[in-house]
Structure formats: C-alpha cells, structure tokens
Amino acid sequence: MRIATVTVMRGEVGQLRRLLASLEWADERHVVETGPEVEATVDAAGDAVVHHAPRPLGTGFDDARAVALTAVEAQWVLVVDTDEEIPEPLVDRLRTEAESWHREGVAGVWLPRLNHVLGTPLLHSSTWPDYQMRFLRPEAAVFSPVLHEPLGVGGPARWLPADPRCAIQHHNFRSTTQFVEKLNLYSTIEAGQGGRGGRPTVRAAVRAGVREFLARYVKMRGFRDGPEGLHYCILHGMYRYLIGSKLWEQRGRGGGGSSRGHPRRR
C-alpha cells in the first residue's frame, strides 16, 4: 500500500522544511499553499509537490486539502499540519495495517493526537486523546468549510488505541506570542462563520470565555497538567471571548447594527 501525505499551510515556510524532512518515508508528499508565498514554498518543499489554492484571510482551510487529493495516486493519505510530527511507531502501525484496512473496505482511521504546550504534553486540558480523522482513502474524504470541524469519510472507520507513543504529536504553540497570533486569526475566521449562535453581546462573550475555561480546567481536569494546563485553559477561554466580542462588533456595535451597543455619552 502506498501512502501519501497532504499538508495545508499559509506561508509557514520556516516549519515546512522540518516537517517534510520528517515525512521522507512517505511515497508522495503534497503541500497546499493557501497564501501568496508560492515561490518561497516551492523552494522550501524540495521534491514535494506544491499546489496553490489561495484562500482569503478569515476563511477556513479544510477544503483546500481537496485540491491535493485530486493529484494523489497513493491508496491512502495521511493529513499532517505544519505544527505536527508523526512518530516512528505511528508510521510503522499505519504501514502494517494499511493493506488489511484496504482489503476490509475501511474508508478512514481516527488517530489519537497528543497536544504540546510550551514543549509540555497535556493529557487532560487538551481533551486527550483528541482523536482526528487523518488517515483515509482519498476518494472517501468529506471536507467541511467550518473551521475546526473534523475531516469525515464516506464509509467504515477504525480507531487506533490511545497510546501517546503512537499518536500525532501536535505542538499547539511553542510561545505565547505564537498562540496569540493564532487566536487573532482563528477567532476572526470563526466570527466570520457566525460563531456558535446566539445574540452577540459583551456579556455573552464573557460567559462563553468563562464556560470554556471552566470546562477545560475543571471538567477536563486541566489542573492536573500543572501551570502549562492553567495557561492553556486561560488562553482557550480568551479565544472564545474574542470570537464573541468580534461578533458583537460586527453585528451589534458596528456594521449598522443597533445603537444599544455604543458607548453612552457622559
């Protein structure tokens, strides 16, 4: 069974060389550049195939993967982001099982993902094992235009055991500065997609942020991940607040909405 990899990126050339070096085992490597940095991406990609699928800033990226799938010749595709690593035990497992999965008519495989924050793996606040549909038959892929909606497959699926040694290693952020940049971009995208419904107000945004923090820190036991877990939960609460506040600006306070959201004159 031949295995291809597909990576969607937006100008993350600095991370691309490292990623592709770790994917040299793949039979095909495809990169989809969604931003304007095509020449730099081609230079960094080496012998990987680069596709250009420009996406306006503030829109989702998942459907851009479909561009590469049309060129994939391998029977299986592993979708990998620029901030992820695929450990050898996971590669060995996929290589070993791919033929039997193909014979059984399996359309895709849910893989566990271990999230790292500031270099520390989180086993609680990041909803470990954080399963992702990342190993699939190209013709069975089902994409969603909504940000952070998982890939789907049109057919039977399997689940790998939740073993941290045999999981996608996801480096959420290596510095707070990097994560804040992601917060701004992704919250803009989600706000543009309508958020999670409800009337946008500042109070609603605060409630959403507090609920997110409590869900991750208390319900998901993020406190067991130490200071990195607390830091991560606070930032995720801030992410939900940003989405709500941007919706409030777009629909209520700004954009010709009701004047109820405007500052009062003193």
C-alpha positions as CSV (number, residue, x, y, z in Angstrom):
1,M,0.0,0.0,0.0
2,R,1.3,3.4,-1.0
3,I,0.8,6.3,1.5
4,A,0.8,10.0,0.6
5,T,0.9,12.9,2.9
6,V,-1.1,16.2,2.5
7,T,-0.2,19.4,4.3
8,V,-2.2,22.7,4.1
9,M,-0.3,25.8,5.0
10,R,-0.3,29.6,4.8
11,G,3.2,31.0,4.5
12,E,4.7,28.7,7.2
13,V,7.8,28.2,5.2
14,G,10.0,28.0,8.3
15,Q,8.2,25.0,9.6
16,L,7.8,23.3,6.3
17,R,11.4,22.1,5.8
18,R,11.4,20.4,9.2
19,L,8.1,18.8,8.6
20,L,8.9,17.4,5.1
21,A,12.2,16.0,6.4
22,S,10.3,14.0,9.0
23,L,7.9,12.7,6.2
24,E,10.7,11.3,3.9
25,W,9.2,7.9,4.5
26,A,6.0,8.8,2.5
27,D,5.6,7.6,-1.1
28,E,4.2,11.0,-2.0
29,R,4.3,14.4,-0.3
30,H,1.8,17.1,-1.2
31,V,1.8,20.7,0.1
32,V,-1.1,23.1,-0.4
33,E,-0.1,26.8,-0.1
34,T,-3.2,28.9,0.6
35,G,-1.4,32.2,0.8
36,P,0.6,34.3,-1.7
37,E,4.0,32.9,-0.7
38,V,4.1,30.3,-3.5
39,E,7.7,30.7,-4.7
40,A,9.1,30.5,-1.2
41,T,7.0,27.4,-0.5
42,V,8.2,25.7,-3.7
43,D,11.9,26.5,-2.7
44,A,11.3,25.0,0.7
45,A,9.4,21.9,-0.5
46,G,12.3,20.2,-2.2
47,D,10.9,17.2,-4.1
48,A,7.4,17.5,-2.6
49,V,4.6,18.5,-4.9
50,V,3.3,22.1,-4.2
51,H,-0.3,23.1,-5.1
52,H,-1.6,26.6,-4.8
53,A,-5.2,27.1,-3.6
54,P,-5.4,30.8,-2.5
55,R,-7.8,31.4,0.4
56,P,-8.9,34.9,1.6
57,L,-7.7,35.6,5.1
58,G,-10.5,34.9,7.5
59,T,-11.8,31.8,5.8
60,G,-11.4,28.1,6.6
61,F,-8.7,25.9,5.2
62,D,-10.0,22.4,5.3
63,D,-11.5,22.3,1.8
64,A,-8.1,23.4,0.4
65,R,-6.9,19.8,1.1
66,A,-9.3,18.6,-1.6
67,V,-7.0,20.3,-4.1
68,A,-4.1,18.0,-3.3
69,L,-6.3,14.9,-3.2
70,T,-7.2,15.2,-6.8
71,A,-3.4,14.7,-7.6
72,V,-2.8,11.9,-5.1
73,E,-2.1,8.5,-6.7
74,A,-1.5,6.5,-3.4
75,Q,-4.2,4.3,-1.9
76,W,-4.0,6.1,1.5
77,V,-3.5,9.7,2.6
78,L,-2.1,11.0,5.9
79,V,-3.1,14.6,6.6
80,V,-0.4,16.4,8.6
81,D,-0.3,20.1,9.7
82,T,2.9,22.1,9.8
83,D,2.9,22.1,13.6
84,E,2.6,18.3,13.9
85,E,5.0,15.4,13.9
86,I,4.4,11.7,13.1
87,P,6.4,9.4,15.3
88,E,8.0,6.2,14.0
89,P,5.7,3.9,16.0
90,L,2.7,5.5,14.3
91,V,4.3,5.2,10.8
92,D,5.0,1.6,11.5
93,R,1.5,0.9,12.6
94,L,0.0,2.6,9.5
95,R,2.3,0.7,7.2
96,T,1.5,-2.6,8.9
97,E,-2.3,-2.2,8.9
98,A,-2.9,-0.3,5.7
99,E,-3.2,-3.4,3.5
100,S,-5.7,-5.2,5.8
101,W,-7.8,-2.0,6.2
102,H,-7.9,-1.6,2.4
103,R,-9.0,-5.2,2.0
104,E,-11.7,-4.8,4.6
105,G,-13.1,-1.7,2.8
106,V,-12.1,0.7,5.6
107,A,-12.6,4.3,4.4
108,G,-10.6,6.1,7.2
109,V,-8.9,5.8,10.5
110,W,-9.2,8.0,13.6
111,L,-5.8,8.7,15.0
112,P,-5.1,9.9,18.6
113,R,-3.3,13.3,18.9
114,L,-1.2,14.5,21.8
115,N,-1.1,18.2,22.2
116,H,2.0,20.0,23.5
117,V,2.0,23.5,25.1
118,L,5.3,25.3,25.5
119,G,7.0,21.9,25.0
120,T,4.9,20.0,27.6
121,P,2.4,17.3,26.6
122,L,-1.0,17.8,28.1
123,L,-3.0,14.7,29.0
124,H,-6.1,16.5,30.4
125,S,-7.0,20.0,29.4
126,S,-6.4,19.3,25.7
127,T,-9.1,16.5,25.7
128,W,-6.6,13.7,25.2
129,P,-6.7,11.5,23.1
130,D,-8.1,14.3,20.8
131,Y,-9.0,11.9,18.0
132,Q,-8.6,13.2,14.5
133,M,-9.7,11.7,11.1
134,R,-6.3,12.0,9.4
135,F,-5.6,8.6,7.7
136,L,-8.1,7.9,4.9
137,R,-8.8,6.8,1.4
138,P,-8.6,9.9,-0.9
139,E,-11.8,9.1,-2.7
140,A,-13.7,8.8,0.6
141,A,-12.7,12.2,2.1
142,V,-15.5,14.5,3.2
143,F,-14.5,18.1,4.0
144,S,-16.2,20.8,6.0
145,P,-15.9,24.6,5.3
146,V,-16.3,25.3,9.0
147,L,-13.0,25.9,10.9
148,H,-12.0,23.1,13.3
149,E,-14.7,20.8,12.1
150,P,-13.0,17.3,11.7
151,L,-12.5,15.6,8.4
152,G,-15.1,13.0,7.6
153,V,-15.2,9.9,5.5
154,G,-17.9,8.3,3.5
155,G,-17.6,4.7,4.7
156,P,-16.5,2.5,7.6
157,A,-13.8,3.8,10.0
158,R,-11.4,2.4,12.6
159,W,-9.9,3.8,15.7
160,L,-6.3,3.4,16.9
161,P,-5.7,2.8,20.6
162,A,-5.0,5.9,22.7
163,D,-1.3,5.4,23.1
164,P,0.8,8.6,23.4
165,R,3.8,6.9,21.8
166,C,1.7,6.1,18.8
167,A,-0.1,9.4,18.4
168,I,0.2,12.5,16.2
169,Q,2.4,15.0,18.2
170,H,0.8,18.4,17.9
171,H,2.8,21.4,19.1
172,N,-0.1,23.8,19.7
173,F,2.3,26.7,20.4
174,R,5.9,27.0,21.4
175,S,5.4,30.5,22.8
176,T,2.6,32.7,24.0
177,T,3.3,35.2,21.2
178,Q,2.8,32.5,18.6
179,F,-0.5,31.3,20.2
180,V,-1.9,34.9,20.4
181,E,-1.2,35.3,16.7
182,K,-3.3,32.1,16.1
183,L,-6.0,33.4,18.4
184,N,-6.4,36.5,16.4
185,L,-6.5,34.7,13.0
186,Y,-8.8,31.8,14.0
187,S,-11.2,33.9,16.1
188,T,-11.7,36.2,13.1
189,I,-12.4,33.1,10.9
190,E,-14.9,31.7,13.4
191,A,-16.6,35.0,13.9
192,G,-16.9,35.3,10.1
193,Q,-18.6,31.9,10.1
194,G,-21.2,33.0,12.6
195,G,-19.7,31.7,15.8
196,R,-21.8,29.3,17.8
197,G,-25.1,31.1,17.5
198,G,-27.0,33.3,20.0
199,R,-27.2,37.1,20.2
200,P,-23.8,38.7,20.3
201,T,-23.2,40.8,23.4
202,V,-20.2,41.5,25.6
203,R,-21.8,39.6,28.4
204,A,-22.4,36.6,26.1
205,A,-18.8,36.8,25.1
206,V,-17.6,36.8,28.7
207,R,-19.9,33.9,29.6
208,A,-18.6,31.9,26.6
209,G,-15.0,32.5,27.7
210,V,-15.6,31.6,31.3
211,R,-17.5,28.4,30.3
212,E,-14.6,27.4,28.1
213,F,-12.1,27.9,30.8
214,L,-14.1,26.0,33.4
215,A,-14.9,23.2,31.0
216,R,-11.2,22.6,30.3
217,Y,-9.7,23.4,33.7
218,V,-12.4,21.7,35.9
219,K,-14.4,19.2,33.8
220,M,-11.4,18.1,31.7
221,R,-9.2,18.3,34.8
222,G,-6.7,20.7,33.2
223,F,-5.4,21.5,36.7
224,R,-3.6,18.1,36.5
225,D,-1.4,19.5,33.7
226,G,0.2,22.0,36.1
227,P,1.0,25.6,35.1
228,E,1.0,24.8,31.4
229,G,-2.5,23.4,31.7
230,L,-3.7,26.5,33.6
231,H,-2.1,28.7,30.9
232,Y,-3.6,26.7,28.1
233,C,-7.1,26.8,29.6
234,I,-7.0,30.6,30.2
235,L,-5.9,31.2,26.6
236,H,-8.7,29.0,25.3
237,G,-11.2,30.9,27.4
238,M,-9.8,34.1,25.9
239,Y,-10.2,32.5,22.4
240,R,-14.0,32.1,23.0
241,Y,-14.3,35.6,24.4
242,L,-12.5,37.0,21.2
243,I,-15.0,35.2,18.9
244,G,-18.0,36.6,20.8
245,S,-16.5,40.1,21.0
246,K,-15.8,40.2,17.3
247,L,-19.3,39.1,16.6
248,W,-20.6,41.8,18.8
249,E,-18.5,44.4,16.9
250,Q,-19.7,43.1,13.5
251,R,-23.4,42.6,14.3
252,G,-24.3,44.8,17.2
253,R,-22.0,47.6,18.0
254,G,-20.7,48.1,14.4
255,G,-21.8,47.4,10.9
256,G,-25.0,49.5,11.1
257,G,-26.5,47.4,14.0
258,S,-28.5,48.7,16.9
259,S,-27.1,51.6,18.8
260,R,-27.6,49.8,22.1
261,G,-24.0,48.6,22.0
262,H,-22.5,52.1,21.6
263,P,-20.8,53.9,24.5
264,R,-23.1,56.1,26.4
265,R,-22.4,59.9,26.4
266,R,-21.4,61.3,29.7
